[in-house]
Amino acid sequence: PDLSGYEKFGLGNVKYNISRIHVTAVEFPSASISLIPGTGIKLVIENASLTIDMNWNIRTWMFKDSGKSTVYISKVFVTAIFSISLDNTGHSSISLTSCRTTSGDIDIKLNGKS
């Protein structure tokens, strides 16, 4: 979905819109799944990366600008634990019990008219 809103800075508001957000690349160089007896499944993803392209525009009382942007997020680490249970009819269900995510680097390239 598109993102839009405004932020108040110093002498005025900055109105922004981010649209056409597309994930263009995802890399999982190291991922593992293990069973946790009596609990469920543990998923570990290490050193993943993600590239996102988008359009943006901003407007203030002094100027306006728009363009394209590429965001590269790297050194992403995710640890998630899923619990597995059976309901009274014997159907299994999976629930996310815990999740921890960290990212190391974020590189943003803005290309605009100004």
N, C-alpha and C positions, 0 to 999 in steps of 0.2 A: 504493500500500500504506500501511497504518497505520504510525505510528512510535511506539515506546514504549521506555522505559528509565528509568534513574535517574541523578541527578547528586549528588555529595556537596558540600554547602554548609555551612560553619561548624559548626553544632551537629547536623546530621543530613542525611539523604538526602531528595531531592525525587524522587518517582516521577511520571512524566508519561506521557500517552498523547495522541497526535494522530491523529484518525480522520476519515473522510469527507472526504478531501482532494480538492477539485475545482478544476480550472482553469476559471474562469468567463469570462475575457476575455484575449485576446492581440492585441496591435497591432504591426504592422511598418510604420511610416510610411516607412521608407527601407530597401530591400533591393535588392541587385544581384548578378548572377552574371556572371562573366567567365571566358574560357578562358585557361589558362596553357599556352602551346605546350610540348609535350614533357613536361608534368606532369599536367594535368587541369583541374579547375574550382576557382575561388575564389568563395566565398559571403561577402558582407559584409552584415550587418544592423546598422543604426544607429538609436539612440534608440527601441528597442522597449520595450514594457511588458507586464506580466503581472499578473493579479489571481487570487488563490487564496483560496477559502473553505474552512474546516475547523472541526471540533469539537475541543475540548481539555479535558483535566482534569489536575489536579495534586493530589498528596497528600503531606503531610509529617506528622511526629509532632504538630504543633500544629494544622493545619487542612487542609481539602481544598476545592477549588473546581473548577468546570467551566463551560464556556460555548462560545461561537462566536467565531471570529476571521476577519478578512479581512486578507490580506497583499497589498500593492500594491508591485510592484518596477518601477522605472522607470529610464530612461537606461541600458538594456541594449545593449551592443555585442558583436557576435559576428563573428569572422573565422575561417572554416574553409576548409581546402584538401583537396580530394578528388583522389586519383590514380585514373586509369582505365587498365585493362590488359585484354588479351585472353588467355584461357587457350589451351591447345593445340588445343581444339576450335572456337575462334573466338568463344566466349561472352565477353561483356564483364563485368568486375567493377569495382566502385567501392569504394575504401577511404578512410577518413578518415586523412589524413596528419598534419594539425595542426589544432588548434582553440584559440582564445583567446576568453575571455568575461569581460567586466567589467560590473558594475552600479553605478549611481551612488547611487540612493536606495532605501531599503526602509522602507515605512510599515506598521506593524502595529497593528491595532485589535483589542483584546480586550474582549469582552463576557462578563462572568461574574456569578455570584450575589453575590459579595462586593463 
